[in-house]
Amino acid sequence: MTLTTMRIIEAIREVPPGKTASYRDIALAAGLPNGARQVARILHSMSRSERLPWHRIVKADGRIAFPPGELRDLQTALLRAEGIAVNDDGTIPRAPEEEA
């Protein structure tokens, strides 16, 4: 496993229950300003083996990346179980202080 991969995995693990982060947030935390796609690849290939909280990672605009269907429904259910509001269209409403 590369050092970059380990940094991304650690950044994903640091997202606490009840919170979300974007692919870009994770990339920046791992020191990769243009690494959002790499974060997505690691989530796709290593979420299960590394027991990553994949469901807490969303797009920068607050939308779930999966299209409507089984995976979006699963992510929505997991987020809601942690107390995160998710609209039926897969968006996470932003708190007023985040909009400023």
N, CA, C and O atoms as CSV, one atom per row, in Angstrom:
chain,resi,resn,atom,element,x,y,z
A,1,MET,N,N,0.859,-1.176,0.000
A,1,MET,CA,C,0.000,0.000,0.000
A,1,MET,C,C,0.903,1.237,0.000
A,1,MET,O,O,1.856,1.319,0.775
A,2,THR,N,N,0.598,2.182,-0.863
A,2,THR,CA,C,1.426,3.383,-0.959
A,2,THR,C,C,1.137,4.341,0.200
A,2,THR,O,O,0.106,4.247,0.865
A,3,LEU,N,N,2.065,5.251,0.417
A,3,LEU,CA,C,1.888,6.265,1.450
A,3,LEU,C,C,0.666,7.134,1.150
A,3,LEU,O,O,-0.080,7.497,2.059
A,4,THR,N,N,0.468,7.462,-0.114
A,4,THR,CA,C,-0.690,8.266,-0.513
A,4,THR,C,C,-1.982,7.540,-0.178
A,4,THR,O,O,-2.910,8.140,0.365
A,5,THR,N,N,-2.047,6.272,-0.492
A,5,THR,CA,C,-3.236,5.472,-0.178
A,5,THR,C,C,-3.481,5.446,1.327
A,5,THR,O,O,-4.619,5.584,1.775
A,6,MET,N,N,-2.435,5.272,2.094
A,6,MET,CA,C,-2.584,5.235,3.552
A,6,MET,C,C,-3.080,6.580,4.085
A,6,MET,O,O,-3.897,6.612,5.005
A,7,ARG,N,N,-2.599,7.686,3.521
A,7,ARG,CA,C,-3.068,9.006,3.962
A,7,ARG,C,C,-4.540,9.204,3.641
A,7,ARG,O,O,-5.282,9.768,4.446
A,8,ILE,N,N,-4.966,8.746,2.472
A,8,ILE,CA,C,-6.381,8.861,2.099
A,8,ILE,C,C,-7.242,8.016,3.032
A,8,ILE,O,O,-8.278,8.476,3.512
A,9,ILE,N,N,-6.820,6.798,3.284
A,9,ILE,CA,C,-7.570,5.913,4.180
A,9,ILE,C,C,-7.693,6.534,5.565
A,9,ILE,O,O,-8.767,6.501,6.166
A,10,GLU,N,N,-6.619,7.092,6.068
A,10,GLU,CA,C,-6.653,7.724,7.393
A,10,GLU,C,C,-7.610,8.915,7.400
A,10,GLU,O,O,-8.362,9.099,8.356
A,11,ALA,N,N,-7.585,9.716,6.348
A,11,ALA,CA,C,-8.490,10.878,6.278
A,11,ALA,C,C,-9.951,10.422,6.244
A,11,ALA,O,O,-10.804,11.058,6.863
A,12,ILE,N,N,-10.245,9.355,5.548
A,12,ILE,CA,C,-11.615,8.826,5.503
A,12,ILE,C,C,-12.033,8.351,6.892
A,12,ILE,O,O,-13.149,8.621,7.337
A,13,ARG,N,N,-11.144,7.651,7.565
A,13,ARG,CA,C,-11.452,7.132,8.911
A,13,ARG,C,C,-11.685,8.243,9.927
A,13,ARG,O,O,-12.357,8.027,10.935
A,14,GLU,N,N,-11.143,9.419,9.674
A,14,GLU,CA,C,-11.289,10.528,10.616
A,14,GLU,C,C,-12.641,11.236,10.515
A,14,GLU,O,O,-12.947,12.090,11.348
A,15,VAL,N,N,-13.447,10.903,9.524
A,15,VAL,CA,C,-14.778,11.515,9.422
A,15,VAL,C,C,-15.659,10.834,10.472
A,15,VAL,O,O,-15.933,9.638,10.369
A,16,PRO,N,N,-16.103,11.590,11.482
A,16,PRO,CA,C,-16.830,10.975,12.588
A,16,PRO,C,C,-18.278,10.634,12.230
A,16,PRO,O,O,-18.837,11.187,11.283
A,17,PRO,N,N,-18.874,9.728,12.987
A,17,PRO,CA,C,-20.293,9.442,12.795
A,17,PRO,C,C,-21.103,10.736,12.911
A,17,PRO,O,O,-20.818,11.590,13.750
A,18,GLY,N,N,-22.110,10.861,12.059
A,18,GLY,CA,C,-22.964,12.034,12.084
A,18,GLY,C,C,-22.438,13.195,11.267
A,18,GLY,O,O,-23.057,14.258,11.231
A,19,LYS,N,N,-21.301,13.008,10.609
A,19,LYS,CA,C,-20.702,14.046,9.772
A,19,LYS,C,C,-20.416,13.476,8.387
A,19,LYS,O,O,-20.308,12.263,8.210
A,20,THR,N,N,-20.297,14.366,7.415
A,20,THR,CA,C,-19.900,13.947,6.075
A,20,THR,C,C,-18.702,14.781,5.637
A,20,THR,O,O,-18.408,15.826,6.216
A,21,ALA,N,N,-18.028,14.307,4.620
A,21,ALA,CA,C,-16.934,15.033,3.987
A,21,ALA,C,C,-17.042,14.771,2.493
A,21,ALA,O,O,-17.593,13.755,2.068
A,22,SER,N,N,-16.518,15.685,1.710
A,22,SER,CA,C,-16.536,15.481,0.265
A,22,SER,C,C,-15.269,14.737,-0.162
A,22,SER,O,O,-14.290,14.660,0.580
A,23,TYR,N,N,-15.317,14.199,-1.367
A,23,TYR,CA,C,-14.140,13.559,-1.937
A,23,TYR,C,C,-12.983,14.559,-1.938
A,23,TYR,O,O,-11.843,14.198,-1.645
A,24,ARG,N,N,-13.280,15.802,-2.267
A,24,ARG,CA,C,-12.259,16.853,-2.290
A,24,ARG,C,C,-11.721,17.126,-0.886
A,24,ARG,O,O,-10.513,17.292,-0.716
A,25,ASP,N,N,-12.600,17.176,0.128
A,25,ASP,CA,C,-12.150,17.372,1.513
A,25,ASP,C,C,-11.136,16.298,1.912
A,25,ASP,O,O,-10.108,16.595,2.521
A,26,ILE,N,N,-11.439,15.062,1.564
A,26,ILE,CA,C,-10.558,13.948,1.912
A,26,ILE,C,C,-9.223,14.088,1.192
A,26,ILE,O,O,-8.162,13.901,1.787
A,27,ALA,N,N,-9.286,14.421,-0.096
A,27,ALA,CA,C,-8.055,14.593,-0.873
A,27,ALA,C,C,-7.186,15.694,-0.268
A,27,ALA,O,O,-5.976,15.522,-0.117
A,28,LEU,N,N,-7.801,16.816,0.074
A,28,LEU,CA,C,-7.045,17.915,0.681
A,28,LEU,C,C,-6.436,17.495,2.017
A,28,LEU,O,O,-5.283,17.819,2.300
A,29,ALA,N,N,-7.199,16.781,2.834
A,29,ALA,CA,C,-6.697,16.317,4.129
A,29,ALA,C,C,-5.511,15.363,3.957
A,29,ALA,O,O,-4.640,15.274,4.822
A,30,ALA,N,N,-5.495,14.656,2.831
A,30,ALA,CA,C,-4.403,13.722,2.546
A,30,ALA,C,C,-3.244,14.398,1.819
A,30,ALA,O,O,-2.257,13.746,1.480
A,31,GLY,N,N,-3.364,15.712,1.577
A,31,GLY,CA,C,-2.299,16.440,0.911
A,31,GLY,C,C,-2.309,16.326,-0.597
A,31,GLY,O,O,-1.277,16.504,-1.242
A,32,LEU,N,N,-3.476,16.028,-1.169
A,32,LEU,CA,C,-3.605,15.848,-2.622
A,32,LEU,C,C,-4.650,16.817,-3.161
A,32,LEU,O,O,-5.814,16.437,-3.293
A,33,PRO,N,N,-4.277,18.051,-3.475
A,33,PRO,CA,C,-5.263,19.050,-3.885
A,33,PRO,C,C,-6.083,18.667,-5.115
A,33,PRO,O,O,-7.183,19.187,-5.301
A,34,ASN,N,N,-5.577,17.782,-5.945
A,34,ASN,CA,C,-6.317,17.342,-7.137
A,34,ASN,C,C,-6.618,15.848,-7.071
A,34,ASN,O,O,-6.672,15.182,-8.105
A,35,GLY,N,N,-6.814,15.320,-5.874
A,35,GLY,CA,C,-6.935,13.879,-5.705
A,35,GLY,C,C,-8.323,13.328,-5.459
A,35,GLY,O,O,-8.449,12.201,-4.979
A,36,ALA,N,N,-9.377,14.081,-5.769
A,36,ALA,CA,C,-10.741,13.603,-5.482
A,36,ALA,C,C,-11.039,12.284,-6.192
A,36,ALA,O,O,-11.670,11.400,-5.612
A,37,ARG,N,N,-10.595,12.144,-7.434
A,37,ARG,CA,C,-10.858,10.889,-8.157
A,37,ARG,C,C,-10.094,9.727,-7.536
A,37,ARG,O,O,-10.581,8.596,-7.528
A,38,GLN,N,N,-8.914,9.997,-7.023
A,38,GLN,CA,C,-8.159,8.950,-6.356
A,38,GLN,C,C,-8.884,8.498,-5.088
A,38,GLN,O,O,-8.892,7.309,-4.766
A,39,VAL,N,N,-9.486,9.436,-4.376
A,39,VAL,CA,C,-10.291,9.094,-3.198
A,39,VAL,C,C,-11.430,8.171,-3.618
A,39,VAL,O,O,-11.689,7.165,-2.958
A,40,ALA,N,N,-12.110,8.508,-4.708
A,40,ALA,CA,C,-13.217,7.675,-5.189
A,40,ALA,C,C,-12.732,6.272,-5.542
A,40,ALA,O,O,-13.405,5.289,-5.232
A,41,ARG,N,N,-11.579,6.172,-6.182
A,41,ARG,CA,C,-11.050,4.844,-6.552
A,41,ARG,C,C,-10.732,4.014,-5.307
A,41,ARG,O,O,-11.010,2.815,-5.263
A,42,ILE,N,N,-10.153,4.656,-4.307
A,42,ILE,CA,C,-9.822,3.921,-3.079
A,42,ILE,C,C,-11.093,3.484,-2.358
A,42,ILE,O,O,-11.166,2.364,-1.854
A,43,LEU,N,N,-12.082,4.352,-2.307
A,43,LEU,CA,C,-13.352,3.959,-1.691
A,43,LEU,C,C,-13.967,2.776,-2.431
A,43,LEU,O,O,-14.473,1.839,-1.812
A,44,HIS,N,N,-13.919,2.827,-3.752
A,44,HIS,CA,C,-14.510,1.750,-4.562
A,44,HIS,C,C,-13.779,0.423,-4.332
A,44,HIS,O,O,-14.415,-0.625,-4.216
A,45,SER,N,N,-12.464,0.468,-4.269
A,45,SER,CA,C,-11.704,-0.777,-4.220
A,45,SER,C,C,-11.366,-1.273,-2.813
A,45,SER,O,O,-11.062,-2.453,-2.637
A,46,MET,N,N,-11.413,-0.391,-1.807
A,46,MET,CA,C,-10.913,-0.789,-0.495
A,46,MET,C,C,-11.884,-0.588,0.665
A,46,MET,O,O,-11.538,-0.888,1.807
A,47,SER,N,N,-13.075,-0.095,0.402
A,47,SER,CA,C,-14.009,0.177,1.508
A,47,SER,C,C,-14.266,-1.049,2.363
A,47,SER,O,O,-14.237,-0.976,3.592
A,48,ARG,N,N,-14.513,-2.152,1.724
A,48,ARG,CA,C,-14.832,-3.363,2.483
A,48,ARG,C,C,-13.606,-3.907,3.214
A,48,ARG,O,O,-13.672,-4.166,4.415
A,49,SER,N,N,-12.497,-4.081,2.511
A,49,SER,CA,C,-11.316,-4.685,3.127
A,49,SER,C,C,-10.737,-3.812,4.238
A,49,SER,O,O,-10.190,-4.338,5.207
A,50,GLU,N,N,-10.847,-2.503,4.118
A,50,GLU,CA,C,-10.313,-1.586,5.124
A,50,GLU,C,C,-11.377,-1.100,6.109
A,50,GLU,O,O,-11.087,-0.309,7.006
A,51,ARG,N,N,-12.600,-1.576,5.936
A,51,ARG,CA,C,-13.723,-1.185,6.808
A,51,ARG,C,C,-13.864,0.332,6.913
A,51,ARG,O,O,-13.917,0.896,8.006
A,52,LEU,N,N,-13.922,0.971,5.755
A,52,LEU,CA,C,-14.011,2.424,5.696
A,52,LEU,C,C,-15.458,2.892,5.786
A,52,LEU,O,O,-16.357,2.226,5.273
A,53,PRO,N,N,-15.693,4.028,6.432
A,53,PRO,CA,C,-17.050,4.588,6.505
A,53,PRO,C,C,-17.386,5.303,5.189
A,53,PRO,O,O,-17.569,6.520,5.160
A,54,TRP,N,N,-17.461,4.537,4.121
A,54,TRP,CA,C,-17.653,5.056,2.762
A,54,TRP,C,C,-18.894,5.918,2.641
A,54,TRP,O,O,-18.933,6.861,1.851
A,55,HIS,N,N,-19.912,5.589,3.433
A,55,HIS,CA,C,-21.192,6.282,3.316
A,55,HIS,C,C,-21.118,7.739,3.747
A,55,HIS,O,O,-22.018,8.516,3.425
A,56,ARG,N,N,-20.075,8.130,4.463
A,56,ARG,CA,C,-19.939,9.513,4.929
A,56,ARG,C,C,-19.289,10.430,3.892
A,56,ARG,O,O,-19.155,11.631,4.125
A,57,ILE,N,N,-18.888,9.874,2.757
A,57,ILE,CA,C,-18.212,10.661,1.733
A,57,ILE,C,C,-19.208,10.966,0.613
A,57,ILE,O,O,-19.815,10.064,0.036
A,58,VAL,N,N,-19.359,12.257,0.322
A,58,VAL,CA,C,-20.330,12.719,-0.679
A,58,VAL,C,C,-19.645,13.697,-1.635
A,58,VAL,O,O,-18.487,14.067,-1.445
A,59,LYS,N,N,-20.373,14.096,-2.643
A,59,LYS,CA,C,-19.840,15.065,-3.592
A,59,LYS,C,C,-19.712,16.445,-2.935
A,59,LYS,O,O,-20.340,16.712,-1.910
A,60,ALA,N,N,-18.909,17.299,-3.521
A,60,ALA,CA,C,-18.644,18.631,-2.949
A,60,ALA,C,C,-19.908,19.471,-2.821
A,60,ALA,O,O,-19.984,20.354,-1.966
A,61,ASP,N,N,-20.897,19.201,-3.665
A,61,ASP,CA,C,-22.149,19.969,-3.588
A,61,ASP,C,C,-23.151,19.357,-2.617
A,61,ASP,O,O,-24.295,19.804,-2.547
A,62,GLY,N,N,-22.732,18.336,-1.866
A,62,GLY,CA,C,-23.596,17.723,-0.866
A,62,GLY,C,C,-24.501,16.624,-1.391
A,62,GLY,O,O,-25.411,16.180,-0.691
A,63,ARG,N,N,-24.261,16.181,-2.621
A,63,ARG,CA,C,-25.085,15.105,-3.183
A,63,ARG,C,C,-24.383,13.763,-3.040
A,63,ARG,O,O,-23.156,13.675,-3.079
A,64,ILE,N,N,-25.183,12.730,-2.874
A,64,ILE,CA,C,-24.674,11.366,-2.926
A,64,ILE,C,C,-24.276,11.105,-4.376
A,64,ILE,O,O,-25.005,11.463,-5.300
A,65,ALA,N,N,-23.119,10.480,-4.569
A,65,ALA,CA,C,-22.596,10.276,-5.920
A,65,ALA,C,C,-23.316,9.170,-6.689
A,65,ALA,O,O,-23.314,9.174,-7.920
A,66,PHE,N,N,-23.921,8.237,-5.990
A,66,PHE,CA,C,-24.581,7.124,-6.674
A,66,PHE,C,C,-25.867,7.576,-7.350
A,66,PHE,O,O,-26.575,8.436,-6.827
A,67,PRO,N,N,-26.171,7.003,-8.505
A,67,PRO,CA,C,-27.454,7.304,-9.146
A,67,PRO,C,C,-28.587,6.644,-8.345
A,67,PRO,O,O,-28.333,5.776,-7.509
A,68,PRO,N,N,-29.829,7.053,-8.600
A,68,PRO,CA,C,-30.947,6.425,-7.891
A,68,PRO,C,C,-30.877,4.903,-8.007
A,68,PRO,O,O,-30.595,4.352,-9.071
A,69,GLY,N,N,-31.139,4.254,-6.899
A,69,GLY,CA,C,-31.108,2.795,-6.895
A,69,GLY,C,C,-30.620,2.266,-5.563
A,69,GLY,O,O,-30.611,2.970,-4.553
A,70,GLU,N,N,-30.216,1.012,-5.589
A,70,GLU,CA,C,-29.889,0.278,-4.373
A,70,GLU,C,C,-28.746,0.912,-3.566
A,70,GLU,O,O,-28.859,1.043,-2.347
A,71,LEU,N,N,-27.652,1.304,-4.225
A,71,LEU,CA,C,-26.527,1.878,-3.477
A,71,LEU,C,C,-26.859,3.241,-2.890
A,71,LEU,O,O,-26.466,3.540,-1.762
A,72,ARG,N,N,-27.574,4.069,-3.636
A,72,ARG,CA,C,-27.986,5.367,-3.075
A,72,ARG,C,C,-28.911,5.149,-1.889
A,72,ARG,O,O,-28.794,5.829,-0.870
A,73,ASP,N,N,-29.831,4.202,-2.023
A,73,ASP,CA,C,-30.751,3.906,-0.917
A,73,ASP,C,C,-29.994,3.432,0.320
A,73,ASP,O,O,-30.326,3.818,1.441
A,74,LEU,N,N,-28.972,2.592,0.116
A,74,LEU,CA,C,-28.174,2.101,1.240
A,74,LEU,C,C,-27.417,3.246,1.893
A,74,LEU,O,O,-27.412,3.367,3.118
A,75,GLN,N,N,-26.776,4.088,1.088
A,75,GLN,CA,C,-26.032,5.217,1.651
A,75,GLN,C,C,-26.973,6.157,2.394
A,75,GLN,O,O,-26.648,6.627,3.484
A,76,THR,N,N,-28.122,6.429,1.819
A,76,THR,CA,C,-29.107,7.284,2.474
A,76,THR,C,C,-29.509,6.704,3.830
A,76,THR,O,O,-29.565,7.427,4.824
A,77,ALA,N,N,-29.784,5.419,3.869
A,77,ALA,CA,C,-30.189,4.767,5.117
A,77,ALA,C,C,-29.079,4.825,6.163
A,77,ALA,O,O,-29.346,5.083,7.336
A,78,LEU,N,N,-27.840,4.587,5.746
A,78,LEU,CA,C,-26.720,4.629,6.691
A,78,LEU,C,C,-26.507,6.041,7.236
A,78,LEU,O,O,-26.251,6.214,8.427
A,79,LEU,N,N,-26.613,7.041,6.375
A,79,LEU,CA,C,-26.458,8.428,6.832
A,79,LEU,C,C,-27.585,8.814,7.788
A,79,LEU,O,O,-27.340,9.410,8.837
A,80,ARG,N,N,-28.815,8.472,7.423
A,80,ARG,CA,C,-29.946,8.795,8.293
A,80,ARG,C,C,-29.830,8.097,9.640
A,80,ARG,O,O,-30.224,8.659,10.662
A,81,ALA,N,N,-29.291,6.872,9.656
A,81,ALA,CA,C,-29.101,6.142,10.913
A,81,ALA,C,C,-28.111,6.854,11.829
A,81,ALA,O,O,-28.138,6.660,13.045
A,82,GLU,N,N,-27.238,7.675,11.251
A,82,GLU,CA,C,-26.282,8.458,12.033
A,82,GLU,C,C,-26.815,9.858,12.337
A,82,GLU,O,O,-26.096,10.690,12.890
A,83,GLY,N,N,-28.073,10.118,11.977
A,83,GLY,CA,C,-28.681,11.403,12.286
A,83,GLY,C,C,-28.460,12.480,11.234
A,83,GLY,O,O,-28.733,13.653,11.490
A,84,ILE,N,N,-27.976,12.106,10.067
A,84,ILE,CA,C,-27.740,13.071,8.994
A,84,ILE,C,C,-28.989,13.153,8.132
A,84,ILE,O,O,-29.486,12.134,7.652
A,85,ALA,N,N,-29.494,14.358,7.937
A,85,ALA,CA,C,-30.666,14.559,7.083
A,85,ALA,C,C,-30.254,14.362,5.624
A,85,ALA,O,O,-29.242,14.897,5.172
A,86,VAL,N,N,-31.057,13.586,4.899
A,86,VAL,CA,C,-30.829,13.373,3.475
A,86,VAL,C,C,-32.169,13.526,2.779
A,86,VAL,O,O,-33.138,12.848,3.119
A,87,ASN,N,N,-32.217,14.417,1.811
A,87,ASN,CA,C,-33.442,14.590,1.028
A,87,ASN,C,C,-33.675,13.370,0.144
A,87,ASN,O,O,-32.755,12.594,-0.115
A,88,ASP,N,N,-34.908,13.210,-0.313
A,88,ASP,CA,C,-35.241,12.064,-1.150
A,88,ASP,C,C,-34.466,12.034,-2.464
A,88,ASP,O,O,-34.330,10.973,-3.074
A,89,ASP,N,N,-33.954,13.185,-2.909
A,89,ASP,CA,C,-33.175,13.217,-4.152
A,89,ASP,C,C,-31.686,12.955,-3.921
A,89,ASP,O,O,-30.886,13.076,-4.849
A,90,GLY,N,N,-31.313,12.599,-2.697
A,90,GLY,CA,C,-29.926,12.259,-2.405
A,90,GLY,C,C,-29.049,13.430,-2.036
A,90,GLY,O,O,-27.824,13.315,-2.057
A,91,THR,N,N,-29.652,14.562,-1.695
A,91,THR,CA,C,-28.857,15.710,-1.273
A,91,THR,C,C,-28.910,15.858,0.238
A,91,THR,O,O,-29.896,15.515,0.890
A,92,ILE,N,N,-27.824,16.376,0.764
A,92,ILE,CA,C,-27.732,16.634,2.196
A,92,ILE,C,C,-27.881,18.135,2.381
A,92,ILE,O,O,-27.047,18.905,1.905
A,93,PRO,N,N,-28.936,18.557,3.067
A,93,PRO,CA,C,-29.144,19.994,3.265
A,93,PRO,C,C,-27.961,20.607,4.010
A,93,PRO,O,O,-27.442,20.018,4.958
A,94,ARG,N,N,-27.549,21.767,3.581
A,94,ARG,CA,C,-26.447,22.466,4.246
A,94,ARG,C,C,-26.977,23.257,5.418
A,94,ARG,O,O,-28.064,23.833,5.371
A,95,ALA,N,N,-26.179,23.270,6.475
A,95,ALA,CA,C,-26.520,24.080,7.649
A,95,ALA,C,C,-26.367,25.558,7.262
A,95,ALA,O,O,-25.516,25.889,6.437
A,96,PRO,N,N,-27.175,26.443,7.842
A,96,PRO,CA,C,-27.092,27.868,7.492
A,96,PRO,C,C,-25.689,28.443,7.608
A,96,PRO,O,O,-25.309,29.275,6.784
A,97,GLU,N,N,-24.897,28.027,8.609
A,97,GLU,CA,C,-23.556,28.573,8.766
A,97,GLU,C,C,-22.621,28.120,7.646
A,97,GLU,O,O,-21.616,28.780,7.386
A,98,GLU,N,N,-22.933,27.001,6.975
A,98,GLU,CA,C,-22.127,26.518,5.856
A,98,GLU,C,C,-22.408,27.289,4.576
A,98,GLU,O,O,-21.582,27.285,3.664
A,99,GLU,N,N,-23.543,27.941,4.492
A,99,GLU,CA,C,-23.938,28.638,3.268
A,99,GLU,C,C,-23.309,30.010,3.146
A,99,GLU,O,O,-23.274,30.578,2.054
A,100,ALA,N,N,-22.815,30.549,4.238
A,100,ALA,CA,C,-22.233,31.900,4.233
A,100,ALA,C,C,-20.896,31.926,3.525
A,100,ALA,O,O,-20.268,32.981,3.429
